[in-house]
Structures are given as structure tokens and as C-alpha cells.
């Protein structure tokens, strides 16, 4: 490959890194808002679920991520603490 092509590749990659950084900074606030909104919706679904019935897979996955453990290992007390936050 010619020497000049390497130089242009470096310029292109440098510009790509800068673009990714700017995009991440620009999109971050909307992602935080969406995450907060989604958390509130999941908490409302948990509260609306009647006792004795199972949670949907969406709720199970959310609880697992929040408590950092498999859903089968989560107790009802931990669920109450997770939605109280």
C-alpha cells in the first residue's frame, strides 16, 4: 500500500474517533432520560402485578440487572427494596 494511503487512513480514523466522542456526548442526556422513564414504567408494572402471579420476562430481566443476580435467586424483600428506590 502506498505511503499516502496510510496517512489518509490515520486522518480518517482520527476523525472517526472524534465523531464518536461528540456523538456520545450529544446523545447521553436523552439516553439518561429514556432510562429513567423506562425504570419508572417497570416499577409501575411491578406494583400493578397482583401477588401470587409471576412477573413478565421484561420485569425479570430488569430486576436481574438492578440487583446484579439471577432472577431465580431474588427474594421478595429484595424486590421491595429495588422498587422503593
MDTraj code that builds the backbone (N, CA, C; nanometers):
import mdtraj as md
import numpy as np

residues = "UNK UNK UNK UNK UNK UNK UNK UNK UNK UNK UNK UNK UNK UNK UNK UNK UNK UNK UNK UNK UNK UNK UNK UNK UNK UNK UNK UNK UNK UNK UNK UNK UNK UNK UNK UNK UNK UNK UNK UNK UNK UNK UNK UNK UNK UNK UNK UNK UNK UNK UNK UNK UNK UNK UNK UNK UNK UNK UNK UNK UNK UNK UNK UNK UNK UNK UNK UNK UNK UNK UNK UNK UNK UNK UNK UNK UNK UNK UNK UNK UNK UNK UNK UNK UNK".split()
xyz = np.array([
    [0.0840, -0.1174, 0.0000],
    [0.0000, 0.0000, 0.0000],
    [0.0885, 0.1236, 0.0000],
    [0.0493, 0.2212, -0.0706],
    [0.1294, 0.3424, -0.0826],
    [0.1335, 0.4181, 0.0497],
    [0.2408, 0.4914, 0.0683],
    [0.2615, 0.5635, 0.1930],
    [0.1493, 0.6650, 0.2192],
    [0.1033, 0.7304, 0.1139],
    [-0.0018, 0.8308, 0.1293],
    [-0.1338, 0.7728, 0.1768],
    [-0.1636, 0.6488, 0.1377],
    [-0.2895, 0.5867, 0.1789],
    [-0.2919, 0.5644, 0.3296],
    [-0.1748, 0.5295, 0.3878],
    [-0.1685, 0.5116, 0.5320],
    [-0.1967, 0.6430, 0.6035],
    [-0.1418, 0.7504, 0.5491],
    [-0.1623, 0.8815, 0.6102],
    [-0.3098, 0.9174, 0.6094],
    [-0.3767, 0.8896, 0.4994],
    [-0.5190, 0.9229, 0.4909],
    [-0.6027, 0.8337, 0.5815],
    [-0.5592, 0.7090, 0.5963],
    [-0.6311, 0.6194, 0.6866],
    [-0.6222, 0.6730, 0.8291],
    [-0.5065, 0.7205, 0.8673],
    [-0.4882, 0.7755, 1.0005],
    [-0.5773, 0.8979, 1.0218],
    [-0.5850, 0.9824, 0.9223],
    [-0.6716, 1.1007, 0.9324],
    [-0.8176, 1.0574, 0.9459],
    [-0.8586, 0.9603, 0.8654],
    [-0.9967, 0.9120, 0.8694],
    [-1.0294, 0.8511, 1.0061],
    [-0.9389, 0.7710, 1.0598],
    [-0.9631, 0.7089, 1.1895],
    [-0.9652, 0.8117, 1.3026],
    [-0.8787, 0.9122, 1.2928],
    [-0.8788, 1.0194, 1.3927],
    [-1.0114, 1.0951, 1.3898],
    [-1.0589, 1.1258, 1.2695],
    [-1.1878, 1.1938, 1.2571],
    [-1.3019, 1.1068, 1.3097],
    [-1.2938, 0.9761, 1.2845],
    [-1.3978, 0.8847, 1.3316],
    [-1.4012, 0.8815, 1.4836],
    [-1.2844, 0.8772, 1.5485],
    [-1.2792, 0.8779, 1.6950],
    [-1.3414, 1.0060, 1.7508],
    [-1.3092, 1.1191, 1.6896],
    [-1.3640, 1.2472, 1.7355],
    [-1.5155, 1.2508, 1.7158],
    [-1.5626, 1.1973, 1.6047],
    [-1.7060, 1.1954, 1.5759],
    [-1.7799, 1.1069, 1.6760],
    [-1.7219, 0.9916, 1.7084],
    [-1.7844, 0.9020, 1.8059],
    [-1.7941, 0.9674, 1.9428],
    [-1.6877, 1.0387, 1.9815],
    [-1.6863, 1.1057, 2.1107],
    [-1.7931, 1.2154, 2.1166],
    [-1.8046, 1.2935, 2.0091],
    [-1.9045, 1.4009, 2.0045],
    [-2.0461, 1.3433, 2.0045],
    [-2.0667, 1.2351, 1.9323],
    [-2.1984, 1.1725, 1.9261],
    [-2.2385, 1.1194, 2.0628],
    [-2.1455, 1.0557, 2.1309],
    [-2.1735, 1.0022, 2.2632],
    [-2.2130, 1.1137, 2.3590],
    [-2.1432, 1.2259, 2.3542],
    [-2.1739, 1.3392, 2.4416],
    [-2.3090, 1.4003, 2.4076],
    [-2.3420, 1.4032, 2.2770],
    [-2.4684, 1.4628, 2.2347],
    [-2.5884, 1.3759, 2.2726],
    [-2.5738, 1.2449, 2.2653],
    [-2.6869, 1.1553, 2.2891],
    [-2.7041, 1.1168, 2.4354],
    [-2.6058, 1.1413, 2.5175],
    [-2.6093, 1.0983, 2.6565],
    [-2.7302, 1.1511, 2.7348],
    [-2.7644, 1.2802, 2.7276],
    [-2.8787, 1.3281, 2.8062],
    [-3.0103, 1.2597, 2.7694],
    [-3.0337, 1.2367, 2.6418],
    [-3.1596, 1.1726, 2.6039],
    [-3.1624, 1.0270, 2.6482],
    [-3.0464, 0.9619, 2.6506],
    [-3.0406, 0.8231, 2.6961],
    [-3.0683, 0.8152, 2.8457],
    [-3.0190, 0.9114, 2.9219],
    [-3.0448, 0.9137, 3.0657],
    [-3.1938, 0.9336, 3.0909],
    [-3.2559, 1.0245, 3.0171],
    [-3.3992, 1.0474, 3.0327],
    [-3.4797, 0.9236, 2.9974],
    [-3.4417, 0.8553, 2.8892],
    [-3.5129, 0.7346, 2.8473],
    [-3.4965, 0.6240, 2.9509],
    [-3.3764, 0.6106, 3.0074],
    [-3.3523, 0.5089, 3.1090],
    [-3.4373, 0.5353, 3.2330],
    [-3.4478, 0.6616, 3.2740],
    [-3.5294, 0.6977, 3.3900],
    [-3.6768, 0.6687, 3.3635],
    [-3.7223, 0.7049, 3.2450],
    [-3.8621, 0.6799, 3.2085],
    [-3.8920, 0.5306, 3.2069],
    [-3.8012, 0.4522, 3.1504],
    [-3.8192, 0.3073, 3.1432],
    [-3.8219, 0.2456, 3.2827],
    [-3.7344, 0.2939, 3.3723],
    [-3.7332, 0.2430, 3.5097],
    [-3.8650, 0.2710, 3.5799],
    [-3.9189, 0.3905, 3.5596],
    [-4.0474, 0.4240, 3.6225],
    [-4.1599, 0.3362, 3.5687],
    [-4.1582, 0.3064, 3.4389],
    [-4.2602, 0.2190, 3.3803],
    [-4.2503, 0.0785, 3.4372],
    [-4.1315, 0.0271, 3.4530],
    [-4.1125, -0.1082, 3.5066],
    [-4.1587, -0.1135, 3.6519],
    [-4.1250, -0.0115, 3.7301],
    [-4.1677, -0.0080, 3.8708],
    [-4.3194, -0.0040, 3.8793],
    [-4.3832, 0.0715, 3.7915],
    [-4.5303, 0.0754, 3.7898],
    [-4.5879, -0.0618, 3.7541],
    [-4.5251, -0.1331, 3.6622],
    [-4.5721, -0.2674, 3.6262],
    [-4.5555, -0.3646, 3.7428],
    [-4.4455, -0.3511, 3.8165],
    [-4.4245, -0.4387, 3.9318],
    [-4.5323, -0.4132, 4.0364],
    [-4.5611, -0.2870, 4.0628],
    [-4.6622, -0.2528, 4.1627],
    [-4.8020, -0.2963, 4.1188],
    [-4.8274, -0.2966, 3.9872],
    [-4.9594, -0.3342, 3.9366],
    [-4.9791, -0.4850, 3.9301],
    [-4.8707, -0.5623, 3.9393],
    [-4.8805, -0.7077, 3.9340],
    [-4.9395, -0.7582, 4.0649],
    [-5.0423, -0.8423, 4.0546],
    [-5.1067, -0.8939, 4.1751],
    [-5.0165, -0.9974, 4.2417],
    [-5.0295, -1.0091, 4.3715],
    [-4.9466, -1.1035, 4.4474],
    [-4.9808, -1.2465, 4.4067],
    [-4.8800, -1.3290, 4.4000],
    [-4.9018, -1.4690, 4.3656],
    [-4.8890, -1.4988, 4.2173],
    [-4.8879, -1.3955, 4.1343],
    [-4.8689, -1.4174, 3.9908],
    [-4.7245, -1.3894, 3.9554],
    [-4.6781, -1.4458, 3.8475],
    [-4.5387, -1.4270, 3.8067],
    [-4.5184, -1.2957, 3.7348],
    [-4.3940, -1.2552, 3.7292],
    [-4.3570, -1.1345, 3.6567],
    [-4.3280, -1.1690, 3.5119],
    [-4.3464, -1.0725, 3.4240],
    [-4.3139, -1.0928, 3.2830],
    [-4.1622, -1.1001, 3.2677],
    [-4.1178, -1.1492, 3.1540],
    [-3.9737, -1.1622, 3.1309],
    [-3.9048, -1.0255, 3.1292],
    [-3.9756, -0.9239, 3.0853],
    [-3.9206, -0.7878, 3.0856],
    [-3.8881, -0.7442, 3.2284],
    [-3.9803, -0.7692, 3.3192],
    [-3.9611, -0.7308, 3.4585],
    [-3.8521, -0.8154, 3.5228],
    [-3.8510, -0.9442, 3.4933],
    [-3.7480, -1.0324, 3.5480],
    [-3.6088, -0.9870, 3.5046],
    [-3.5966, -0.9521, 3.3788],
    [-3.4678, -0.9073, 3.3263],
    [-3.4255, -0.7769, 3.3927],
    [-3.5170, -0.6847, 3.4100],
    [-3.4869, -0.5564, 3.4733],
    [-3.4416, -0.5770, 3.6172],
    [-3.5136, -0.6615, 3.6907],
    [-3.4762, -0.6888, 3.8296],
    [-3.3381, -0.7538, 3.8377],
    [-3.3099, -0.8445, 3.7465],
    [-3.1786, -0.9095, 3.7454],
    [-3.0674, -0.8084, 3.7228],
    [-3.0898, -0.7145, 3.6332],
    [-2.9879, -0.6116, 3.6075],
    [-2.9722, -0.5184, 3.7272],
    [-3.0837, -0.4803, 3.7885],
    [-3.0776, -0.3877, 3.9011],
    [-3.0082, -0.4491, 4.0220],
    [-3.0379, -0.5769, 4.0486],
    [-2.9848, -0.6426, 4.1677],
    [-2.8581, -0.7235, 4.1395],
    [-2.8195, -0.7310, 4.0133],
    [-2.6967, -0.7984, 3.9712],
    [-2.6906, -0.9434, 4.0179],
    [-2.8020, -1.0149, 3.9986],
    [-2.8060, -1.1571, 4.0295],
    [-2.9165, -1.2221, 3.9473],
    [-2.9131, -1.3530, 3.9302],
    [-3.0173, -1.4215, 3.8523],
    [-3.1543, -1.4045, 3.9183],
    [-3.2582, -1.3992, 3.8371],
    [-3.3918, -1.3760, 3.8909],
    [-3.4335, -1.4864, 3.9871],
    [-3.3902, -1.6083, 3.9622],
    [-3.4290, -1.7202, 4.0490],
    [-3.3725, -1.7052, 4.1903],
    [-3.2705, -1.6230, 4.2079],
    [-3.2079, -1.6020, 4.3393],
    [-3.2613, -1.4765, 4.4096],
    [-3.3532, -1.4048, 4.3475],
    [-3.4037, -1.2792, 4.4042],
    [-3.5221, -1.3084, 4.4955],
    [-3.5201, -1.2495, 4.6145],
    [-3.6286, -1.2687, 4.7106],
    [-3.7278, -1.1525, 4.7004],
    [-3.8442, -1.1706, 4.7617],
    [-3.9463, -1.0648, 4.7575],
    [-3.9005, -0.9412, 4.8330],
    [-3.8222, -0.9598, 4.9391],
    [-3.7698, -0.8431, 5.0131],
    [-3.6779, -0.7596, 4.9259],
    [-3.5958, -0.8257, 4.8455],
    [-3.5063, -0.7536, 4.7542],
    [-3.5855, -0.6783, 4.6472],
    [-3.6952, -0.7382, 4.6021],
    [-3.7795, -0.6709, 4.5024],
    [-3.8403, -0.5450, 4.5646],
    [-3.8863, -0.5556, 4.6874],
    [-3.9443, -0.4387, 4.7556],
    [-3.8408, -0.3272, 4.7710],
    [-3.7164, -0.3643, 4.8027],
    [-3.6105, -0.2636, 4.8152],
    [-3.5777, -0.2019, 4.6804],
    [-3.5820, -0.2816, 4.5739],
    [-3.5480, -0.2308, 4.4413],
    [-3.6510, -0.1289, 4.3924],
    [-3.7784, -0.1511, 4.4227],
    [-3.8796, -0.0571, 4.3740],
    [-3.8995, 0.0601, 4.4693],
    [-3.8422, 0.0523, 4.5884],
    [-3.8541, 0.1632, 4.6836],
    [-3.7574, 0.2757, 4.6513],
    [-3.6526, 0.2468, 4.5731],
    [-3.5510, 0.3484, 4.5434],
    [-3.6031, 0.4607, 4.4613],
])
top = md.Topology()
chain = top.add_chain()
for i, resn in enumerate(residues, 1):
    res = top.add_residue(resn, chain, resSeq=i)
    for name in ("N", "CA", "C"):
        top.add_atom(name, md.element.get_by_symbol(name[0]), res)
traj = md.Trajectory(xyz[None], top)
